[in-house]
Amino acid sequence: MEYQLQRESAGVCEAILDTASEQPVDLELSLPDYCPDIERILKCRLAPSVSSTVVTGDRLDVDGSALVTVWYLDSAKRNIRLCEHQVPFSASFELGEASPDAVPAVRLRPGYVNCRAVGPRKLDIHGAFSVSAAVYVPSVREYCTFIDADDIQQQRSPVTVSCLRGMARRQFSVSEVLDIGKGKGSPESILRYELIYTPGDSRAIDDKLMLRGELTLRVLYVTDIESGARDNMSFSIPVSQVIDVPGISDSTINDISVSVMNSDVMLKSEFDENSTLISLDARLCAVVFAYSDSELMLIDDAYSTDYELDITKEAVKTTRLAGVENISVSARDEIKTGDRPITRVIDLWCDAVTSVCTPSAEGLEIKGKMNIVLFALDSDGIPFCCEKAVDISAALPSGSAAGCSAKAEISVCSPSFRITGDNSIEIKADALITAAVYENKTMRCITSMEVCGDRKKQRDTAAALTIYYAEEGESLWDIARRYCTSTEAIIAENSLPQDAVCKSGMLLIPM
């Protein structure tokens, strides 16, 4: 005889792909004719971006390009020059199964880049970056929650799981024409720009997410190529987008991730050399998962008062979105410039951020490094570059339970500085850490149960009660199993306040 177990189902988000691949970049680059000769390389950067992410059948295809940027000093030793080159790339991943509802999430992470001048107009560049790819599909997971049989005694434990209500991936564009202003000088060329997305107060209602955030654009530009005069400007661009997410509502807990896929900043001076306008075209991607909590009672243990049982237990995994944390942190450090005294800071920015989530005694902690880059002038007015990796860390209040994990994104605000000496500068960087914290539990629970050859248990029915001498702390569940009765019957017969023996003594066991 096989017992029928009642089951409850919950929607889950299943990752059918979670991997990464390294993309090498090997390049021999010759300067264009309009670029002057190289006196000294200041810095080389490798910045990958995504142009398309497509799931076709059981394959994920990612296309994009890596922008190789080289800042160098020209022979006059006064101007910072720029040379750029786009390197296209493609990456494909086998999924193992096809799903029409698949939601891909792709992140490009800079690795390393080495650059050396092999001549006044030729560069040898070697580097790599990684494509981190995950693909999620909606699925249903069943949990055994009750055995409906008169002879079965069962022990159940409560657990809270997050049920998937909706998931979506949406791309959208942001295009703006921005004015530097007459007081800042007309830009002749752009030396560097960065575009950072900071999440805002998003709201969900009736299958729609009102996404809100802010894009911060920082631009370093040349106002006079002959003299090398430079200036910088920062713009704040509000982002507001309505995204269709079937199943999302004002009662769901939402894991929202927004990334800048690619962007382009150009001068608007085709017909007016005195123009102070610049254009921004950016493509963003939002990945949204909406959950709601559900309380389940999972069967830890069971026995029959009449039969010997063959019980199958399996490890059952449950996941709950404990919360989404937004934590502001600050980091301070000092950059030493060696024998190059600082007379003026040209630009200071965060070039890259890396982070890991690690368990600590208090819970989860985000630890990372921000690579701060400094362009400055020395005492002879010659530009130079310094870099410093600055540590950053923050504790996640929602990650106090064992088995927690987190997905974290870090947005770095514009670093500030204070020159503290001829060869030193104090830097301060503010960052916003957005982390979705998940509680992961594994329990051994009953998944099936049947009678062992219809063998009935042998019970002593000569007396209605049996006397048992129990030890303090002994489990009534174990006692009831031994005598083929129920904990409820023992509690009622002995007027016990709980299901454990409070102190050693005699118990009456109903037979």
C-alpha positions in Angstrom: 0.0 0.0 0.0 1.3 3.4 -0.9 0.2 6.5 0.9 -0.9 9.6 -1.1 1.0 12.7 -0.1 -0.6 16.0 -0.5 1.6 18.5 -2.4 1.7 22.3 -2.8 3.4 23.9 -5.8 5.3 27.2 -5.9 6.7 29.1 -8.9 10.5 29.3 -8.9 13.1 31.0 -11.0 15.4 28.3 -12.3 18.8 29.1 -13.8 19.5 26.8 -16.8 22.7 28.6 -17.5 25.2 30.4 -15.1 28.7 30.6 -16.6 31.3 32.9 -17.9 33.7 32.9 -20.8 36.9 34.9 -21.3 37.3 37.0 -24.4 40.9 37.8 -25.4 41.9 41.0 -27.1 45.1 41.0 -29.1 45.7 44.1 -31.1 48.4 45.8 -33.1 47.2 49.4 -33.3 48.6 52.1 -35.6 47.7 55.7 -34.8 45.5 57.5 -37.4 47.1 60.2 -39.4 45.5 63.0 -37.4 47.0 61.7 -34.2 50.5 63.0 -33.2 53.4 60.7 -32.2 53.5 59.0 -28.8 55.9 60.4 -26.3 54.6 58.3 -23.3 51.6 56.1 -22.6 49.5 57.4 -19.7 46.8 54.8 -19.5 45.1 52.1 -21.5 41.6 50.9 -20.8 39.5 48.0 -22.1 35.7 48.7 -21.9 33.4 46.0 -23.3 29.8 46.7 -24.2 26.8 44.6 -25.4 25.0 45.4 -28.7 22.6 42.4 -28.6 21.6 39.4 -26.4 19.4 36.8 -28.1 18.1 33.4 -27.0 17.3 31.2 -30.0 16.1 27.8 -29.2 18.6 26.2 -26.9 21.4 28.8 -27.5 22.3 32.2 -26.1 24.2 34.5 -28.5 25.9 37.7 -27.2 27.3 40.2 -29.6 29.2 43.4 -28.7 32.5 45.2 -28.9 35.4 46.1 -26.6 36.5 49.7 -26.8 40.3 50.0 -26.5 41.2 53.5 -25.3 44.8 54.7 -25.0 45.6 58.1 -23.4 49.1 59.2 -24.2 51.4 62.2 -24.0 52.4 63.8 -27.3 55.9 65.0 -28.1 55.2 68.5 -26.9 54.6 67.0 -23.4 51.7 69.3 -22.8 48.7 67.6 -24.3 46.9 64.4 -23.4 46.0 62.7 -26.6 43.4 60.0 -27.2 43.4 57.0 -29.5 40.4 54.6 -29.6 39.7 51.3 -31.4 36.6 49.1 -31.4 37.1 45.3 -31.3 34.0 43.3 -32.0 33.3 40.1 -30.2 30.7 37.3 -30.2 30.0 34.6 -27.6 27.6 31.7 -27.8 26.4 29.5 -24.9 24.5 26.1 -25.1 21.5 26.1 -22.8 20.7 22.4 -22.9 17.0 23.1 -23.3 14.7 25.5 -25.2 12.3 27.7 -23.4 10.1 30.5 -24.9 10.1 32.3 -21.6 13.8 32.4 -21.1 15.2 35.6 -19.6 19.0 36.2 -20.2 21.1 38.3 -17.9 24.6 39.3 -19.3 27.3 41.2 -17.5 30.7 42.2 -19.0 33.5 42.5 -16.6 36.9 44.0 -17.5 39.8 41.8 -16.9 43.2 43.1 -17.7 45.0 45.1 -20.4 48.6 45.6 -21.2 49.8 48.2 -23.7 53.3 49.1 -24.9 54.5 51.4 -27.6 56.6 49.6 -30.2 57.2 52.8 -32.1 56.2 56.4 -32.1 53.0 55.5 -33.9 52.4 51.8 -33.2 50.9 50.1 -30.1 50.9 46.5 -29.0 47.9 45.7 -26.9 47.0 42.5 -25.1 44.1 42.0 -22.7 40.9 40.1 -21.9 37.5 40.6 -20.4 34.8 38.1 -19.3 31.2 37.6 -20.4 29.1 36.4 -17.4 26.0 34.9 -18.8 22.9 33.5 -16.9 19.6 32.4 -18.4 16.5 32.0 -16.1 13.3 30.2 -16.9 10.0 30.1 -14.8 9.4 26.7 -13.3 7.2 25.0 -10.7 8.5 23.1 -7.7 6.3 20.8 -5.7 6.6 20.3 -1.9 5.1 17.4 0.2 3.1 19.1 2.9 0.6 16.6 4.3 -0.2 12.8 4.5 -4.0 12.2 4.8 -4.3 8.9 6.6 -5.7 8.0 10.0 -2.8 5.8 11.1 -0.1 8.3 10.1 1.6 10.5 12.6 3.6 13.3 10.9 6.0 15.9 12.1 6.1 19.1 10.0 8.2 22.2 10.0 7.3 25.7 8.7 9.3 27.3 5.9 8.8 30.5 4.0 9.5 30.4 0.3 9.4 33.1 -2.4 7.0 32.2 -5.2 7.8 33.7 -8.6 5.0 35.9 -9.8 6.7 37.4 -12.9 10.0 37.9 -14.7 11.0 40.1 -17.6 13.9 41.6 -19.5 13.4 44.9 -21.3 15.8 47.1 -23.2 15.2 50.8 -23.6 17.1 53.9 -24.9 18.0 57.2 -23.4 18.8 60.0 -25.8 19.6 63.6 -24.6 21.2 66.7 -26.0 23.1 68.4 -23.2 24.5 71.9 -22.9 27.9 72.5 -21.3 27.2 76.2 -21.1 29.0 79.2 -22.4 31.0 79.8 -19.2 32.9 76.4 -19.6 34.4 76.9 -23.0 33.5 75.2 -26.3 34.7 71.6 -26.4 36.9 70.7 -29.3 37.2 67.0 -28.5 36.2 64.5 -25.8 39.0 62.9 -23.8 36.9 60.7 -21.5 33.4 60.1 -20.4 31.7 57.8 -18.0 28.0 56.9 -17.7 26.7 55.5 -14.4 23.2 54.3 -13.5 21.9 54.8 -10.0 18.6 53.1 -9.0 15.8 55.2 -7.7 12.4 54.7 -6.1 10.7 52.3 -8.5 7.1 51.3 -8.0 5.0 48.3 -9.2 1.3 48.1 -9.8 -1.0 45.8 -12.0 1.6 44.0 -14.2 3.7 47.2 -14.7 6.9 48.4 -13.1 7.4 52.2 -13.0 11.2 52.1 -13.2 13.0 55.2 -11.8 16.6 56.0 -11.6 19.3 58.4 -12.6 22.1 58.5 -15.2 25.2 60.5 -14.3 27.3 61.5 -17.2 30.8 62.9 -16.6 32.8 64.3 -19.4 36.5 65.4 -19.7 37.0 67.5 -22.8 39.6 69.6 -24.5 38.8 73.3 -25.1 42.0 74.1 -27.0 44.0 71.4 -28.7 47.0 73.6 -29.3 47.5 74.5 -25.6 46.0 71.3 -24.2 43.5 73.3 -22.1 40.9 71.0 -20.6 37.7 71.2 -18.6 35.1 68.8 -17.2 31.4 68.7 -16.7 28.8 66.5 -15.0 25.2 66.0 -15.9 22.3 64.2 -14.1 19.7 62.7 -16.3 16.5 61.3 -14.8 15.4 57.9 -16.0 11.7 57.0 -16.0 10.4 53.9 -17.8 7.3 51.8 -17.7 8.1 48.1 -18.1 5.5 45.4 -18.6 6.1 42.6 -16.1 3.1 40.2 -16.0 2.4 39.2 -12.4 4.1 42.1 -10.7 2.1 44.2 -8.2 2.4 46.5 -5.3 2.5 43.5 -2.9 5.4 41.7 -4.6 9.1 41.9 -3.6 11.1 42.8 -6.6 14.7 42.1 -7.6 15.5 44.8 -10.2 18.8 45.0 -12.0 19.6 47.7 -14.6 22.8 47.9 -16.6 24.1 50.2 -19.3 24.6 48.0 -22.4 26.3 50.6 -24.6 26.6 54.3 -24.9 27.9 57.0 -27.2 28.7 60.7 -26.4 29.5 63.0 -29.3 30.0 66.8 -29.9 27.2 68.7 -31.6 29.6 71.0 -33.5 29.1 69.9 -37.1 27.9 73.3 -38.2 29.0 75.6 -35.3 32.5 75.4 -34.0 31.5 77.4 -30.9 28.7 75.0 -30.0 28.6 73.8 -26.3 26.2 71.0 -27.0 26.9 67.3 -26.7 24.6 64.3 -27.5 24.2 61.2 -25.4 22.7 58.0 -26.8 22.6 55.1 -24.4 20.9 51.7 -24.3 19.9 50.2 -21.0 18.7 46.8 -20.0 16.4 46.0 -17.0 16.0 42.5 -15.6 13.1 42.1 -13.2 12.0 39.2 -10.9 8.9 39.6 -8.9 8.2 37.3 -5.8 5.7 36.9 -3.0 6.2 34.9 0.2 4.3 31.7 0.8 4.2 29.7 4.1 4.6 26.0 3.7 4.7 23.1 6.2 7.1 20.4 5.0 7.1 16.9 6.4 10.2 16.2 8.4 9.3 12.7 9.7 6.4 10.3 9.9 5.4 6.9 11.1 2.3 4.6 11.1 0.8 3.4 14.3 -0.3 0.2 12.4 2.3 -0.6 9.8 6.1 -0.7 9.2 6.9 1.9 6.6 9.4 2.4 3.8 10.1 6.1 3.8 12.1 8.1 1.1 13.7 11.3 2.2 15.4 13.8 -0.1 17.2 17.1 0.3 14.6 19.8 -0.5 15.9 23.3 -1.3 13.9 26.4 -0.6 14.7 30.0 -1.5 13.3 33.3 -0.2 14.1 36.8 -1.3 14.8 38.3 2.2 15.0 41.9 0.9 16.7 44.4 -1.3 19.2 46.6 0.4 20.4 50.1 -0.7 23.5 51.0 1.3 25.6 54.2 1.0 29.2 53.7 1.8 32.3 55.9 1.7 36.0 55.0 1.3 39.0 57.1 1.9 42.6 56.5 0.8 45.7 58.3 -0.3 47.5 58.4 -3.6 51.3 58.9 -3.5 52.8 60.3 -6.7 56.5 59.5 -5.9 58.8 62.1 -7.4 56.1 63.8 -9.4 54.8 66.8 -7.4 51.1 67.7 -8.0 50.3 71.2 -9.1 46.8 70.6 -10.5 44.4 67.7 -10.7 43.0 67.3 -14.3 40.6 64.4 -13.7 39.8 61.8 -11.0 37.5 58.9 -11.6 36.7 55.3 -10.8 37.8 53.1 -13.6 36.4 49.8 -12.4 34.7 48.1 -9.5 35.0 44.5 -8.4 33.1 42.9 -5.5 32.4 39.6 -3.8 29.9 38.6 -1.2 31.4 36.8 1.8 29.8 35.4 5.0 30.9 36.9 8.3 30.1 36.5 12.0 27.3 39.0 11.6 25.9 37.8 8.3 26.8 38.8 4.8 29.4 41.4 3.8 30.2 43.0 0.5 33.9 43.4 -0.1 35.2 45.1 -3.2 37.9 47.3 -4.7 37.5 50.6 -6.7 40.3 51.4 -9.1 40.7 55.2 -8.8 42.6 56.9 -11.7 44.2 60.3 -11.4 45.3 62.6 -14.2 47.4 65.5 -12.9 50.0 68.1 -13.8 53.5 68.0 -12.3 55.6 71.1 -11.4 56.6 71.4 -15.1 53.0 71.4 -16.3 53.4 67.9 -17.8 50.4 65.6 -17.4 50.9 62.2 -15.7 48.7 59.4 -14.4 48.5 57.5 -11.1 46.2 54.6 -10.1 45.2 53.2 -6.7 42.9 50.3 -5.7 40.7 51.4 -2.8 39.0 48.9 -0.6 35.2 49.1 0.0 33.0 47.0 2.3 29.5 47.0 3.7 27.4 44.6 5.9 24.0 43.5 4.6 21.4 43.6 7.4 19.1 41.2 5.6 21.8 38.6 5.3 22.0 37.5 9.0 20.6 34.0 8.5 22.9 31.1 7.6 22.9 30.1 4.0 22.2 33.6 2.7 23.6 34.8 -0.6 23.4 38.2 -2.4 23.5 39.7 -5.9 25.2 43.1 -5.5 25.6 46.1 -7.9 27.9 49.0 -6.9 27.4 52.5 -8.3 30.4 54.9 -7.6 29.7 58.6 -7.3 32.3 61.1 -8.5 35.4 60.8 -6.2 36.5 63.9 -4.5 40.1 64.9 -3.5 42.2 67.1 -1.4 45.9 67.7 -2.1 47.7 67.0 1.2 51.3 67.5 0.1 53.6 68.0 -2.9 53.4 64.3 -3.7 50.2 63.1 -2.1 46.5 63.5 -2.5 43.7 62.3 -0.3 40.7 60.8 -2.1 37.2 60.1 -1.0 34.8 57.9 -3.0 31.1 57.5 -2.2 29.2 54.5 -3.5 25.7 53.0 -3.5 25.5 49.2 -3.0 22.2 47.7 -4.2 22.0 44.0 -3.1 19.2 41.5 -3.4 19.6 39.1 -0.4 18.3 35.5 -0.7 17.9 33.0 2.1 18.7 29.5 0.9 17.7 26.5 3.0 18.1 22.7 2.5 15.9 20.3 4.5 15.6 16.6 4.4 11.9 15.9 3.9 9.7 13.0 3.1 8.9 12.7 -0.6 7.3 9.3 -0.8 6.1 6.6 1.6 4.7 3.0 1.4 4.0 0.0 3.6 6.7 -2.6 3.9 5.0 -5.7 2.6 1.8 -4.9 4.5 3.5 -5.8 7.8 1.4 -4.8 10.7 3.1 -3.6 13.9 2.8 -5.8 17.0 1.3 -3.8 19.9 0.6 -4.9 23.5 -3.1 -4.4 23.8 -3.5 -6.2 27.1 -3.6 -2.9 29.0 -5.1 0.5 28.1 -2.0 2.3 29.5 1.7 1.7 29.9 3.9 3.4 32.4 7.1 4.9 31.0 9.9 6.6 32.9 11.1 9.5 30.8 14.3 11.6 31.1 14.3 15.4 31.1 14.3 16.8 27.6 13.3 13.5 25.9 11.3 13.9 22.8 7.6 12.9 23.0 7.8 12.2 19.3 10.3 9.4 19.9 8.3 8.0 22.7 5.1 8.0 20.8 6.8 6.3 17.8 8.2 3.6 20.1 4.7 2.8 21.5 2.8 3.2 18.3 0.7 6.1 19.6 0.6 9.8 19.0 2.2 12.8 20.8 -1.3 14.4 21.1 -2.5 11.3 23.1 0.5 11.4 25.4 0.1 15.2 26.0 -3.6 14.8 26.7 -3.2 11.8 29.1 -0.5 13.5 31.1 -1.6 17.2 30.8 1.7 18.2 29.4 2.3 21.9 28.3 4.6 21.0 25.4 6.0 18.2 23.3 9.1 17.6 25.3 9.6 16.2 28.8 10.1 19.1 31.2 11.6 16.9 34.0 12.3 13.3 34.6 9.4 11.2 35.8 6.6 8.8 35.0 4.4 9.1 31.9 1.2 7.3 31.1 1.3 6.0 27.5 -2.1 5.3 25.9 -2.1 2.0 24.1 
